[in-house]
């Protein structure tokens, strides 16, 4: 795994990982968004042959991050799951019990439609609206526009287009930081991308081949 990249906000240290997550040093907290666990199982139920390896790879990446950063807390800013309960979600629940010592917070996203009892059984603290810690807020589908709180959100699956020679271009997932909020890349790889338009005041880090590349405005 590539060494994380430091991004400071309000004198706090946020370490960006090419595995599409952020580690908040002062809070010993891992922050991520849009895993969409169970999505491949949902497609298989519909007769679309998506391999289960998709989920296994996502969970292995999450395990690697836990082993590397050793967080005390995980915050998922929405769409941890994709749909109704299926076998893949039961596998997640077993995985969760192996890390009971880590507090797990989920800011509810539009795809998190499981019954509240399921989250309780998985020892997930479900937040219906937004979570606030110190000078930071965590929401799902819309970052807060506040001068007092810096906001982290997800939902959009941000992507950035990088142009090469010969009019070639490629699109990559990215971390998108503005002066007041950050849109996190989708942690799950079985997702689409939405192009973002950034200005000189913004900081963008493209995730390219397991590496982070800063993009200038």
Secondary structure as GFF3:
##gff-version 3
##sequence-region A 1 217
A	DSSP	beta_strand	5	9	.	.	.	ID=ss1
A	DSSP	beta_strand	12	17	.	.	.	ID=ss2
A	DSSP	beta_strand	21	24	.	.	.	ID=ss3
A	DSSP	beta_strand	29	32	.	.	.	ID=ss4
A	DSSP	alpha_helix	39	45	.	.	.	ID=ss5
A	DSSP	alpha_helix	53	69	.	.	.	ID=ss6
A	DSSP	beta_strand	73	76	.	.	.	ID=ss7
A	DSSP	alpha_helix	87	97	.	.	.	ID=ss8
A	DSSP	beta_strand	103	107	.	.	.	ID=ss9
A	DSSP	alpha_helix	116	121	.	.	.	ID=ss10
A	DSSP	beta_strand	125	127	.	.	.	ID=ss11
A	DSSP	beta_strand	131	133	.	.	.	ID=ss12
A	DSSP	beta_strand	136	138	.	.	.	ID=ss13
A	DSSP	beta_strand	150	153	.	.	.	ID=ss14
A	DSSP	beta_strand	158	163	.	.	.	ID=ss15
A	DSSP	three_ten_helix	165	167	.	.	.	ID=ss16
A	DSSP	beta_strand	169	177	.	.	.	ID=ss17
A	DSSP	beta_strand	181	183	.	.	.	ID=ss18
A	DSSP	beta_strand	194	195	.	.	.	ID=ss19
A	DSSP	beta_strand	203	208	.	.	.	ID=ss20
A	DSSP	beta_strand	211	215	.	.	.	ID=ss21
###
